[in-house]
Amino acid sequence: MTVACSIKLSDEEKLNVLRRVDQFWQWRSLEEKRYCLVCGEMITGREIQVIADTRGNAQLRVSCPTEHCKAIPMEWVPPTEDVLIKIAMVEAECRWLRLVTQAGRALQSYQGSASNTTGRTKSKPRLG
Ligand SMILES: [Zn+2]
């Protein structure tokens, strides 16, 4: 059991919390976007959850708004051109890997069915 609950803040308060908690990047407004490295979602300051930790010191924490994602500011990066290119490259790589895997499977099942009908023949060096 965690003693924490997400709380509602005014825009100004939320922005202040973000500025205080996020020591990695500057927040100029709640409309600013961050790319979450954990869940791969683009999030805005407005969407970010502010959580009040009610154990003792009542510290405020911020957390990724995505369900089941507990990312913290350290894991958010501004979606600069560099980052966007990187994301695109990773996605392209994933697609490419999927294609390769699919092709590999297709080839395997083809070879499998081929060896079923003809029997596995080892290539022998031809004599004469
Ligand atoms: Zn996330």
Residues whose N, C-alpha, C, O or C-beta is under 5 A from the ligand:
A	BS01	ZN	C36 V38 C39 C64 T66 C69 A71
